[in-house]
């Protein structure tokens, strides 16, 4: 009789383990999807930030690029200048 009880318990526990494993896999998939959405959102925000900052490039020579931008920093415009040769 004890053997039959143990066998039934093993069967029940295996079924429960399968159920919990399936739930775990679904949750891991959901976490993966949420991380991907977060990364895409962060990339979109970076792209939007770059588009909001007005930047113009001028070619003065074939090997030199000068750029000027007026980003907002706490409401104060800051002018930057860089030369790349």
PyMOL Python script that loads the backbone (N, CA, C, O; Angstrom):
from pymol import cmd

cmd.read_pdbstr("""\
ATOM      1  N   UNK A   1       0.820  -1.197   0.000  1.00  0.00           N
ATOM      2  CA  UNK A   1       0.000   0.000   0.000  1.00  0.00           C
ATOM      3  C   UNK A   1       0.862   1.258   0.000  1.00  0.00           C
ATOM      4  O   UNK A   1       0.534   2.215  -0.701  1.00  0.00           O
ATOM      5  N   UNK A   2       1.937   1.286   0.754  1.00  0.00           N
ATOM      6  CA  UNK A   2       2.817   2.439   0.826  1.00  0.00           C
ATOM      7  C   UNK A   2       3.484   2.705  -0.512  1.00  0.00           C
ATOM      8  O   UNK A   2       3.726   3.859  -0.868  1.00  0.00           O
ATOM      9  N   UNK A   3       3.785   1.643  -1.260  1.00  0.00           N
ATOM     10  CA  UNK A   3       4.405   1.794  -2.580  1.00  0.00           C
ATOM     11  C   UNK A   3       3.453   2.496  -3.530  1.00  0.00           C
ATOM     12  O   UNK A   3       3.861   3.355  -4.312  1.00  0.00           O
ATOM     13  N   UNK A   4       2.180   2.124  -3.458  1.00  0.00           N
ATOM     14  CA  UNK A   4       1.177   2.755  -4.317  1.00  0.00           C
ATOM     15  C   UNK A   4       1.022   4.232  -3.971  1.00  0.00           C
ATOM     16  O   UNK A   4       0.883   5.055  -4.876  1.00  0.00           O
ATOM     17  N   UNK A   5       1.041   4.585  -2.713  1.00  0.00           N
ATOM     18  CA  UNK A   5       0.947   5.982  -2.286  1.00  0.00           C
ATOM     19  C   UNK A   5       2.145   6.788  -2.783  1.00  0.00           C
ATOM     20  O   UNK A   5       2.000   7.917  -3.253  1.00  0.00           O
ATOM     21  N   UNK A   6       3.330   6.188  -2.672  1.00  0.00           N
ATOM     22  CA  UNK A   6       4.531   6.885  -3.142  1.00  0.00           C
ATOM     23  C   UNK A   6       4.520   7.073  -4.659  1.00  0.00           C
ATOM     24  O   UNK A   6       4.934   8.116  -5.166  1.00  0.00           O
ATOM     25  N   UNK A   7       4.052   6.071  -5.367  1.00  0.00           N
ATOM     26  CA  UNK A   7       3.959   6.163  -6.832  1.00  0.00           C
ATOM     27  C   UNK A   7       2.997   7.275  -7.229  1.00  0.00           C
ATOM     28  O   UNK A   7       3.295   8.072  -8.118  1.00  0.00           O
ATOM     29  N   UNK A   8       1.840   7.327  -6.566  1.00  0.00           N
ATOM     30  CA  UNK A   8       0.865   8.391  -6.852  1.00  0.00           C
ATOM     31  C   UNK A   8       1.443   9.766  -6.525  1.00  0.00           C
ATOM     32  O   UNK A   8       1.221  10.730  -7.257  1.00  0.00           O
ATOM     33  N   UNK A   9       2.180   9.849  -5.431  1.00  0.00           N
ATOM     34  CA  UNK A   9       2.800  11.119  -5.042  1.00  0.00           C
ATOM     35  C   UNK A   9       3.831  11.564  -6.076  1.00  0.00           C
ATOM     36  O   UNK A   9       3.906  12.747  -6.409  1.00  0.00           O
ATOM     37  N   UNK A  10       4.624  10.623  -6.584  1.00  0.00           N
ATOM     38  CA  UNK A  10       5.618  10.948  -7.617  1.00  0.00           C
ATOM     39  C   UNK A  10       4.918  11.449  -8.878  1.00  0.00           C
ATOM     40  O   UNK A  10       5.348  12.437  -9.475  1.00  0.00           O
ATOM     41  N   UNK A  11       3.861  10.786  -9.280  1.00  0.00           N
ATOM     42  CA  UNK A  11       3.105  11.194 -10.476  1.00  0.00           C
ATOM     43  C   UNK A  11       2.528  12.599 -10.277  1.00  0.00           C
ATOM     44  O   UNK A  11       2.607  13.445 -11.168  1.00  0.00           O
ATOM     45  N   UNK A  12       1.952  12.830  -9.102  1.00  0.00           N
ATOM     46  CA  UNK A  12       1.372  14.151  -8.805  1.00  0.00           C
ATOM     47  C   UNK A  12       2.454  15.242  -8.818  1.00  0.00           C
ATOM     48  O   UNK A  12       2.253  16.320  -9.376  1.00  0.00           O
ATOM     49  N   UNK A  13       3.586  14.948  -8.203  1.00  0.00           N
ATOM     50  CA  UNK A  13       4.668  15.934  -8.156  1.00  0.00           C
ATOM     51  C   UNK A  13       5.254  16.212  -9.539  1.00  0.00           C
ATOM     52  O   UNK A  13       5.621  17.348  -9.841  1.00  0.00           O
ATOM     53  N   UNK A  14       5.340  15.192 -10.369  1.00  0.00           N
ATOM     54  CA  UNK A  14       5.828  15.410 -11.743  1.00  0.00           C
ATOM     55  C   UNK A  14       4.861  16.291 -12.528  1.00  0.00           C
ATOM     56  O   UNK A  14       5.287  17.167 -13.280  1.00  0.00           O
ATOM     57  N   UNK A  15       3.578  16.065 -12.356  1.00  0.00           N
ATOM     58  CA  UNK A  15       2.583  16.897 -13.038  1.00  0.00           C
ATOM     59  C   UNK A  15       2.672  18.343 -12.551  1.00  0.00           C
ATOM     60  O   UNK A  15       2.583  19.278 -13.346  1.00  0.00           O
ATOM     61  N   UNK A  16       2.846  18.520 -11.249  1.00  0.00           N
ATOM     62  CA  UNK A  16       2.982  19.865 -10.692  1.00  0.00           C
ATOM     63  C   UNK A  16       4.258  20.536 -11.191  1.00  0.00           C
ATOM     64  O   UNK A  16       4.265  21.728 -11.499  1.00  0.00           O
ATOM     65  N   UNK A  17       5.338  19.758 -11.268  1.00  0.00           N
ATOM     66  CA  UNK A  17       6.598  20.294 -11.777  1.00  0.00           C
ATOM     67  C   UNK A  17       6.457  20.747 -13.227  1.00  0.00           C
ATOM     68  O   UNK A  17       6.979  21.794 -13.608  1.00  0.00           O
ATOM     69  N   UNK A  18       5.765  19.970 -14.017  1.00  0.00           N
ATOM     70  CA  UNK A  18       5.538  20.331 -15.421  1.00  0.00           C
ATOM     71  C   UNK A  18       4.738  21.636 -15.515  1.00  0.00           C
ATOM     72  O   UNK A  18       5.043  22.501 -16.336  1.00  0.00           O
ATOM     73  N   UNK A  19       3.726  21.766 -14.678  1.00  0.00           N
ATOM     74  CA  UNK A  19       2.899  22.979 -14.668  1.00  0.00           C
ATOM     75  C   UNK A  19       3.743  24.196 -14.272  1.00  0.00           C
ATOM     76  O   UNK A  19       3.662  25.246 -14.909  1.00  0.00           O
ATOM     77  N   UNK A  20       4.548  24.049 -13.221  1.00  0.00           N
ATOM     78  CA  UNK A  20       5.381  25.156 -12.745  1.00  0.00           C
ATOM     79  C   UNK A  20       6.449  25.506 -13.786  1.00  0.00           C
ATOM     80  O   UNK A  20       6.751  26.681 -13.995  1.00  0.00           O
ATOM     81  N   UNK A  21       7.013  24.501 -14.431  1.00  0.00           N
ATOM     82  CA  UNK A  21       8.026  24.749 -15.468  1.00  0.00           C
ATOM     83  C   UNK A  21       7.430  25.506 -16.655  1.00  0.00           C
ATOM     84  O   UNK A  21       8.063  26.407 -17.206  1.00  0.00           O
ATOM     85  N   UNK A  22       6.224  25.141 -17.038  1.00  0.00           N
ATOM     86  CA  UNK A  22       5.545  25.841 -18.132  1.00  0.00           C
ATOM     87  C   UNK A  22       5.283  27.294 -17.758  1.00  0.00           C
ATOM     88  O   UNK A  22       5.501  28.194 -18.571  1.00  0.00           O
ATOM     89  N   UNK A  23       4.820  27.527 -16.542  1.00  0.00           N
ATOM     90  CA  UNK A  23       4.575  28.893 -16.076  1.00  0.00           C
ATOM     91  C   UNK A  23       5.877  29.703 -16.040  1.00  0.00           C
ATOM     92  O   UNK A  23       5.902  30.869 -16.434  1.00  0.00           O
ATOM     93  N   UNK A  24       6.957  29.073 -15.563  1.00  0.00           N
ATOM     94  CA  UNK A  24       8.262  29.733 -15.525  1.00  0.00           C
ATOM     95  C   UNK A  24       8.702  30.134 -16.933  1.00  0.00           C
ATOM     96  O   UNK A  24       9.176  31.250 -17.143  1.00  0.00           O
ATOM     97  N   UNK A  25       8.545  29.225 -17.896  1.00  0.00           N
ATOM     98  CA  UNK A  25       8.939  29.513 -19.273  1.00  0.00           C
ATOM     99  C   UNK A  25       8.135  30.671 -19.856  1.00  0.00           C
ATOM    100  O   UNK A  25       8.680  31.512 -20.571  1.00  0.00           O
ATOM    101  N   UNK A  26       6.838  30.715 -19.550  1.00  0.00           N
ATOM    102  CA  UNK A  26       6.002  31.820 -20.029  1.00  0.00           C
ATOM    103  C   UNK A  26       6.448  33.143 -19.412  1.00  0.00           C
ATOM    104  O   UNK A  26       6.480  34.165 -20.097  1.00  0.00           O
ATOM    105  N   UNK A  27       6.791  33.132 -18.129  1.00  0.00           N
ATOM    106  CA  UNK A  27       7.240  34.353 -17.455  1.00  0.00           C
ATOM    107  C   UNK A  27       8.590  34.822 -18.004  1.00  0.00           C
ATOM    108  O   UNK A  27       8.805  36.021 -18.182  1.00  0.00           O
ATOM    109  N   UNK A  28       9.499  33.878 -18.270  1.00  0.00           N
ATOM    110  CA  UNK A  28      10.791  34.245 -18.854  1.00  0.00           C
ATOM    111  C   UNK A  28      10.613  34.863 -20.242  1.00  0.00           C
ATOM    112  O   UNK A  28      11.309  35.811 -20.606  1.00  0.00           O
ATOM    113  N   UNK A  29       9.689  34.322 -20.994  1.00  0.00           N
ATOM    114  CA  UNK A  29       9.387  34.872 -22.313  1.00  0.00           C
ATOM    115  C   UNK A  29       8.828  36.292 -22.183  1.00  0.00           C
ATOM    116  O   UNK A  29       9.209  37.183 -22.943  1.00  0.00           O
ATOM    117  N   UNK A  30       7.944  36.497 -21.238  1.00  0.00           N
ATOM    118  CA  UNK A  30       7.369  37.827 -21.008  1.00  0.00           C
ATOM    119  C   UNK A  30       8.442  38.831 -20.585  1.00  0.00           C
ATOM    120  O   UNK A  30       8.442  39.972 -21.046  1.00  0.00           O
ATOM    121  N   UNK A  31       9.352  38.411 -19.712  1.00  0.00           N
ATOM    122  CA  UNK A  31      10.454  39.288 -19.290  1.00  0.00           C
ATOM    123  C   UNK A  31      11.318  39.654 -20.494  1.00  0.00           C
ATOM    124  O   UNK A  31      11.713  40.809 -20.653  1.00  0.00           O
ATOM    125  N   UNK A  32      11.605  38.683 -21.325  1.00  0.00           N
ATOM    126  CA  UNK A  32      12.401  38.937 -22.523  1.00  0.00           C
ATOM    127  C   UNK A  32      11.706  39.951 -23.440  1.00  0.00           C
ATOM    128  O   UNK A  32      12.345  40.865 -23.962  1.00  0.00           O
ATOM    129  N   UNK A  33      10.406  39.783 -23.629  1.00  0.00           N
ATOM    130  CA  UNK A  33       9.647  40.725 -24.460  1.00  0.00           C
ATOM    131  C   UNK A  33       9.644  42.129 -23.858  1.00  0.00           C
ATOM    132  O   UNK A  33       9.777  43.115 -24.582  1.00  0.00           O
ATOM    133  N   UNK A  34       9.495  42.223 -22.545  1.00  0.00           N
ATOM    134  CA  UNK A  34       9.494  43.537 -21.888  1.00  0.00           C
ATOM    135  C   UNK A  34      10.859  44.211 -21.988  1.00  0.00           C
ATOM    136  O   UNK A  34      10.939  45.422 -22.189  1.00  0.00           O
ATOM    137  N   UNK A  35      11.925  43.440 -21.850  1.00  0.00           N
ATOM    138  CA  UNK A  35      13.271  44.011 -22.006  1.00  0.00           C
ATOM    139  C   UNK A  35      13.479  44.542 -23.411  1.00  0.00           C
ATOM    140  O   UNK A  35      14.042  45.621 -23.595  1.00  0.00           O
ATOM    141  N   UNK A  36      13.021  43.781 -24.413  1.00  0.00           N
ATOM    142  CA  UNK A  36      13.145  44.226 -25.804  1.00  0.00           C
ATOM    143  C   UNK A  36      12.360  45.518 -26.024  1.00  0.00           C
ATOM    144  O   UNK A  36      12.856  46.442 -26.669  1.00  0.00           O
ATOM    145  N   UNK A  37      11.150  45.587 -25.498  1.00  0.00           N
ATOM    146  CA  UNK A  37      10.345  46.803 -25.628  1.00  0.00           C
ATOM    147  C   UNK A  37      11.038  47.992 -24.958  1.00  0.00           C
ATOM    148  O   UNK A  37      11.030  49.099 -25.496  1.00  0.00           O
ATOM    149  N   UNK A  38      11.637  47.765 -23.788  1.00  0.00           N
ATOM    150  CA  UNK A  38      12.347  48.825 -23.087  1.00  0.00           C
ATOM    151  C   UNK A  38      13.535  49.316 -23.900  1.00  0.00           C
ATOM    152  O   UNK A  38      13.747  50.524 -24.014  1.00  0.00           O
ATOM    153  N   UNK A  39      14.306  48.409 -24.461  1.00  0.00           N
ATOM    154  CA  UNK A  39      15.451  48.794 -25.272  1.00  0.00           C
ATOM    155  C   UNK A  39      15.014  49.581 -26.506  1.00  0.00           C
ATOM    156  O   UNK A  39      15.639  50.579 -26.864  1.00  0.00           O
ATOM    157  N   UNK A  40      13.940  49.130 -27.153  1.00  0.00           N
ATOM    158  CA  UNK A  40      13.431  49.854 -28.321  1.00  0.00           C
ATOM    159  C   UNK A  40      12.948  51.248 -27.932  1.00  0.00           C
ATOM    160  O   UNK A  40      13.161  52.212 -28.667  1.00  0.00           O
ATOM    161  N   UNK A  41      12.307  51.349 -26.791  1.00  0.00           N
ATOM    162  CA  UNK A  41      11.834  52.643 -26.310  1.00  0.00           C
ATOM    163  C   UNK A  41      13.010  53.577 -26.015  1.00  0.00           C
ATOM    164  O   UNK A  41      12.971  54.758 -26.360  1.00  0.00           O
ATOM    165  N   UNK A  42      14.056  53.045 -25.377  1.00  0.00           N
ATOM    166  CA  UNK A  42      15.234  53.856 -25.083  1.00  0.00           C
ATOM    167  C   UNK A  42      15.923  54.306 -26.355  1.00  0.00           C
ATOM    168  O   UNK A  42      16.377  55.447 -26.437  1.00  0.00           O
ATOM    169  N   UNK A  43      16.009  53.434 -27.348  1.00  0.00           N
ATOM    170  CA  UNK A  43      16.605  53.818 -28.627  1.00  0.00           C
ATOM    171  C   UNK A  43      15.782  54.905 -29.315  1.00  0.00           C
ATOM    172  O   UNK A  43      16.334  55.842 -29.892  1.00  0.00           O
ATOM    173  N   UNK A  44      14.464  54.769 -29.249  1.00  0.00           N
ATOM    174  CA  UNK A  44      13.593  55.791 -29.849  1.00  0.00           C
ATOM    175  C   UNK A  44      13.769  57.126 -29.140  1.00  0.00           C
ATOM    176  O   UNK A  44      13.813  58.169 -29.792  1.00  0.00           O
ATOM    177  N   UNK A  45      13.870  57.108 -27.806  1.00  0.00           N
ATOM    178  CA  UNK A  45      14.078  58.343 -27.062  1.00  0.00           C
ATOM    179  C   UNK A  45      15.407  58.996 -27.429  1.00  0.00           C
ATOM    180  O   UNK A  45      15.481  60.218 -27.560  1.00  0.00           O
ATOM    181  N   UNK A  46      16.453  58.196 -27.596  1.00  0.00           N
ATOM    182  CA  UNK A  46      17.748  58.740 -28.012  1.00  0.00           C
ATOM    183  C   UNK A  46      17.639  59.374 -29.387  1.00  0.00           C
ATOM    184  O   UNK A  46      18.171  60.458 -29.623  1.00  0.00           O
ATOM    185  N   UNK A  47      16.950  58.695 -30.291  1.00  0.00           N
ATOM    186  CA  UNK A  47      16.772  59.226 -31.632  1.00  0.00           C
ATOM    187  C   UNK A  47      15.973  60.532 -31.592  1.00  0.00           C
ATOM    188  O   UNK A  47      16.321  61.493 -32.278  1.00  0.00           O
ATOM    189  N   UNK A  48      14.910  60.567 -30.795  1.00  0.00           N
ATOM    190  CA  UNK A  48      14.107  61.781 -30.673  1.00  0.00           C
ATOM    191  C   UNK A  48      14.934  62.933 -30.092  1.00  0.00           C
ATOM    192  O   UNK A  48      14.823  64.071 -30.547  1.00  0.00           O
ATOM    193  N   UNK A  49      15.765  62.634 -29.081  1.00  0.00           N
ATOM    194  CA  UNK A  49      16.617  63.666 -28.482  1.00  0.00           C
ATOM    195  C   UNK A  49      17.594  64.225 -29.500  1.00  0.00           C
ATOM    196  O   UNK A  49      17.832  65.433 -29.539  1.00  0.00           O
ATOM    197  N   UNK A  50      18.151  63.369 -30.311  1.00  0.00           N
ATOM    198  CA  UNK A  50      19.107  63.822 -31.335  1.00  0.00           C
ATOM    199  C   UNK A  50      18.421  64.671 -32.385  1.00  0.00           C
ATOM    200  O   UNK A  50      19.010  65.629 -32.886  1.00  0.00           O
ATOM    201  N   UNK A  51      17.193  64.338 -32.725  1.00  0.00           N
ATOM    202  CA  UNK A  51      16.468  65.112 -33.732  1.00  0.00           C
ATOM    203  C   UNK A  51      16.046  66.472 -33.191  1.00  0.00           C
ATOM    204  O   UNK A  51      15.927  67.427 -33.959  1.00  0.00           O
ATOM    205  N   UNK A  52      15.818  66.577 -31.888  1.00  0.00           N
ATOM    206  CA  UNK A  52      15.422  67.851 -31.294  1.00  0.00           C
ATOM    207  C   UNK A  52      16.577  68.831 -31.195  1.00  0.00           C
ATOM    208  O   UNK A  52      16.352  70.041 -31.205  1.00  0.00           O
ATOM    209  N   UNK A  53      17.800  68.347 -31.100  1.00  0.00           N
ATOM    210  CA  UNK A  53      18.965  69.216 -30.969  1.00  0.00           C
ATOM    211  C   UNK A  53      19.379  69.673 -32.367  1.00  0.00           C
ATOM    212  O   UNK A  53      19.872  68.870 -33.160  1.00  0.00           O
ATOM    213  N   UNK A  54      19.179  70.977 -32.676  1.00  0.00           N
ATOM    214  CA  UNK A  54      19.521  71.445 -34.023  1.00  0.00           C
ATOM    215  C   UNK A  54      21.037  71.451 -34.225  1.00  0.00           C
ATOM    216  O   UNK A  54      21.779  72.065 -33.459  1.00  0.00           O
ATOM    217  N   UNK A  55      21.470  70.766 -35.254  1.00  0.00           N
ATOM    218  CA  UNK A  55      22.890  70.693 -35.567  1.00  0.00           C
ATOM    219  C   UNK A  55      23.049  70.914 -37.064  1.00  0.00           C
ATOM    220  O   UNK A  55      22.312  70.337 -37.863  1.00  0.00           O
ATOM    221  N   UNK A  56      24.001  71.739 -37.437  1.00  0.00           N
ATOM    222  CA  UNK A  56      24.275  71.937 -38.852  1.00  0.00           C
ATOM    223  C   UNK A  56      25.737  71.647 -39.119  1.00  0.00           C
ATOM    224  O   UNK A  56      26.610  72.014 -38.332  1.00  0.00           O
ATOM    225  N   UNK A  57      25.991  71.002 -40.207  1.00  0.00           N
ATOM    226  CA  UNK A  57      27.360  70.667 -40.589  1.00  0.00           C
ATOM    227  C   UNK A  57      27.741  71.490 -41.810  1.00  0.00           C
ATOM    228  O   UNK A  57      26.963  71.622 -42.755  1.00  0.00           O
ATOM    229  N   UNK A  58      28.915  72.026 -41.779  1.00  0.00           N
ATOM    230  CA  UNK A  58      29.442  72.785 -42.896  1.00  0.00           C
ATOM    231  C   UNK A  58      30.751  72.163 -43.333  1.00  0.00           C
ATOM    232  O   UNK A  58      31.606  71.853 -42.504  1.00  0.00           O
ATOM    233  N   UNK A  59      30.906  71.983 -44.613  1.00  0.00           N
ATOM    234  CA  UNK A  59      32.163  71.466 -45.133  1.00  0.00           C
ATOM    235  C   UNK A  59      32.995  72.648 -45.618  1.00  0.00           C
ATOM    236  O   UNK A  59      32.622  73.306 -46.590  1.00  0.00           O
ATOM    237  N   UNK A  60      34.108  72.926 -44.960  1.00  0.00           N
ATOM    238  CA  UNK A  60      34.965  74.022 -45.387  1.00  0.00           C
ATOM    239  C   UNK A  60      36.084  73.520 -46.287  1.00  0.00           C
ATOM    240  O   UNK A  60      36.514  74.221 -47.203  1.00  0.00           O
ATOM    241  N   UNK A  61      36.550  72.319 -46.029  1.00  0.00           N
ATOM    242  CA  UNK A  61      37.546  71.669 -46.865  1.00  0.00           C
ATOM    243  C   UNK A  61      37.152  70.208 -46.973  1.00  0.00           C
ATOM    244  O   UNK A  61      36.277  69.742 -46.242  1.00  0.00           O
ATOM    245  N   UNK A  62      37.771  69.504 -47.852  1.00  0.00           N
ATOM    246  CA  UNK A  62      37.434  68.094 -48.025  1.00  0.00           C
ATOM    247  C   UNK A  62      37.752  67.289 -46.767  1.00  0.00           C
ATOM    248  O   UNK A  62      37.083  66.293 -46.490  1.00  0.00           O
ATOM    249  N   UNK A  63      38.762  67.704 -46.002  1.00  0.00           N
ATOM    250  CA  UNK A  63      39.167  66.924 -44.838  1.00  0.00           C
ATOM    251  C   UNK A  63      38.729  67.536 -43.514  1.00  0.00           C
ATOM    252  O   UNK A  63      39.060  66.984 -42.465  1.00  0.00           O
ATOM    253  N   UNK A  64      37.995  68.662 -43.511  1.00  0.00           N
ATOM    254  CA  UNK A  64      37.616  69.335 -42.276  1.00  0.00           C
ATOM    255  C   UNK A  64      36.106  69.490 -42.211  1.00  0.00           C
ATOM    256  O   UNK A  64      35.472  69.929 -43.171  1.00  0.00           O
ATOM    257  N   UNK A  65      35.543  69.125 -41.074  1.00  0.00           N
ATOM    258  CA  UNK A  65      34.109  69.330 -40.837  1.00  0.00           C
ATOM    259  C   UNK A  65      33.976  70.191 -39.597  1.00  0.00           C
ATOM    260  O   UNK A  65      34.572  69.892 -38.562  1.00  0.00           O
ATOM    261  N   UNK A  66      33.190  71.269 -39.696  1.00  0.00           N
ATOM    262  CA  UNK A  66      32.887  72.100 -38.541  1.00  0.00           C
ATOM    263  C   UNK A  66      31.400  71.970 -38.257  1.00  0.00           C
ATOM    264  O   UNK A  66      30.585  71.976 -39.179  1.00  0.00           O
ATOM    265  N   UNK A  67      31.052  71.853 -37.003  1.00  0.00           N
ATOM    266  CA  UNK A  67      29.641  71.801 -36.655  1.00  0.00           C
ATOM    267  C   UNK A  67      29.361  72.697 -35.477  1.00  0.00           C
ATOM    268  O   UNK A  67      30.201  72.878 -34.595  1.00  0.00           O
ATOM    269  N   UNK A  68      28.160  73.258 -35.475  1.00  0.00           N
ATOM    270  CA  UNK A  68      27.709  74.127 -34.408  1.00  0.00           C
ATOM    271  C   UNK A  68      26.348  73.615 -33.948  1.00  0.00           C
ATOM    272  O   UNK A  68      25.519  73.206 -34.761  1.00  0.00           O
ATOM    273  N   UNK A  69      26.136  73.640 -32.668  1.00  0.00           N
ATOM    274  CA  UNK A  69      24.812  73.261 -32.172  1.00  0.00           C
ATOM    275  C   UNK A  69      24.465  74.148 -30.988  1.00  0.00           C
ATOM    276  O   UNK A  69      25.345  74.698 -30.326  1.00  0.00           O
ATOM    277  N   UNK A  70      23.184  74.276 -30.736  1.00  0.00           N
ATOM    278  CA  UNK A  70      22.693  75.077 -29.620  1.00  0.00           C
ATOM    279  C   UNK A  70      21.791  74.192 -28.761  1.00  0.00           C
ATOM    280  O   UNK A  70      20.572  74.363 -28.776  1.00  0.00           O
ATOM    281  N   UNK A  71      22.367  73.250 -28.015  1.00  0.00           N
ATOM    282  CA  UNK A  71      21.522  72.429 -27.144  1.00  0.00           C
ATOM    283  C   UNK A  71      21.042  73.235 -25.948  1.00  0.00           C
ATOM    284  O   UNK A  71      21.692  74.192 -25.526  1.00  0.00           O
ATOM    285  N   UNK A  72      19.927  72.847 -25.421  1.00  0.00           N
ATOM    286  CA  UNK A  72      19.390  73.497 -24.234  1.00  0.00           C
ATOM    287  C   UNK A  72      19.888  72.773 -22.994  1.00  0.00           C
ATOM    288  O   UNK A  72      19.786  71.550 -22.903  1.00  0.00           O
ATOM    289  N   UNK A  73      20.420  73.515 -22.050  1.00  0.00           N
ATOM    290  CA  UNK A  73      20.875  72.960 -20.790  1.00  0.00           C
ATOM    291  C   UNK A  73      20.264  73.811 -19.693  1.00  0.00           C
ATOM    292  O   UNK A  73      20.753  74.904 -19.406  1.00  0.00           O
ATOM    293  N   UNK A  74      19.199  73.317 -19.078  1.00  0.00           N
ATOM    294  CA  UNK A  74      18.456  74.076 -18.068  1.00  0.00           C
ATOM    295  C   UNK A  74      17.976  75.413 -18.622  1.00  0.00           C
ATOM    296  O   UNK A  74      17.989  76.424 -17.919  1.00  0.00           O
ATOM    297  N   UNK A  75      17.556  75.414 -19.878  1.00  0.00           N
ATOM    298  CA  UNK A  75      17.025  76.625 -20.488  1.00  0.00           C
ATOM    299  C   UNK A  75      18.088  77.584 -20.991  1.00  0.00           C
ATOM    300  O   UNK A  75      17.746  78.649 -21.506  1.00  0.00           O
ATOM    301  N   UNK A  76      19.373  77.245 -20.860  1.00  0.00           N
ATOM    302  CA  UNK A  76      20.441  78.132 -21.292  1.00  0.00           C
ATOM    303  C   UNK A  76      21.092  77.515 -22.522  1.00  0.00           C
ATOM    304  O   UNK A  76      21.497  76.353 -22.487  1.00  0.00           O
ATOM    305  N   UNK A  77      21.198  78.264 -23.594  1.00  0.00           N
ATOM    306  CA  UNK A  77      21.833  77.762 -24.804  1.00  0.00           C
ATOM    307  C   UNK A  77      23.348  77.760 -24.640  1.00  0.00           C
ATOM    308  O   UNK A  77      23.926  78.722 -24.135  1.00  0.00           O
ATOM    309  N   UNK A  78      23.976  76.692 -25.062  1.00  0.00           N
ATOM    310  CA  UNK A  78      25.426  76.581 -24.995  1.00  0.00           C
ATOM    311  C   UNK A  78      25.915  76.310 -26.401  1.00  0.00           C
ATOM    312  O   UNK A  78      25.453  75.374 -27.053  1.00  0.00           O
ATOM    313  N   UNK A  79      26.845  77.120 -26.870  1.00  0.00           N
ATOM    314  CA  UNK A  79      27.359  76.922 -28.226  1.00  0.00           C
ATOM    315  C   UNK A  79      28.647  76.129 -28.168  1.00  0.00           C
ATOM    316  O   UNK A  79      29.570  76.454 -27.421  1.00  0.00           O
ATOM    317  N   UNK A  80      28.687  75.071 -28.983  1.00  0.00           N
ATOM    318  CA  UNK A  80      29.879  74.239 -29.031  1.00  0.00           C
ATOM    319  C   UNK A  80      30.445  74.315 -30.440  1.00  0.00           C
ATOM    320  O   UNK A  80      29.711  74.513 -31.408  1.00  0.00           O
ATOM    321  N   UNK A  81      31.737  74.157 -30.541  1.00  0.00           N
ATOM    322  CA  UNK A  81      32.374  74.136 -31.840  1.00  0.00           C
ATOM    323  C   UNK A  81      33.419  73.025 -31.842  1.00  0.00           C
ATOM    324  O   UNK A  81      34.207  72.903 -30.905  1.00  0.00           O
ATOM    325  N   UNK A  82      33.419  72.233 -32.880  1.00  0.00           N
ATOM    326  CA  UNK A  82      34.412  71.162 -32.970  1.00  0.00           C
ATOM    327  C   UNK A  82      34.966  71.111 -34.367  1.00  0.00           C
ATOM    328  O   UNK A  82      34.239  71.322 -35.338  1.00  0.00           O
ATOM    329  N   UNK A  83      36.218  70.839 -34.478  1.00  0.00           N
ATOM    330  CA  UNK A  83      36.872  70.653 -35.759  1.00  0.00           C
ATOM    331  C   UNK A  83      37.378  69.219 -35.851  1.00  0.00           C
ATOM    332  O   UNK A  83      38.037  68.727 -34.934  1.00  0.00           O
ATOM    333  N   UNK A  84      37.076  68.564 -36.939  1.00  0.00           N
ATOM    334  CA  UNK A  84      37.579  67.227 -37.173  1.00  0.00           C
ATOM    335  C   UNK A  84      38.468  67.296 -38.404  1.00  0.00           C
ATOM    336  O   UNK A  84      38.036  67.743 -39.466  1.00  0.00           O
ATOM    337  N   UNK A  85      39.703  66.855 -38.259  1.00  0.00           N
ATOM    338  CA  UNK A  85      40.580  66.847 -39.433  1.00  0.00           C
ATOM    339  C   UNK A  85      41.091  65.465 -39.699  1.00  0.00           C
ATOM    340  O   UNK A  85      41.846  65.258 -40.649  1.00  0.00           O
TER     341      UNK A  85
END
""", "prot")
cmd.dss("prot")
cmd.show_as("cartoon", "prot")
cmd.util.cbc("prot")
cmd.orient("prot")
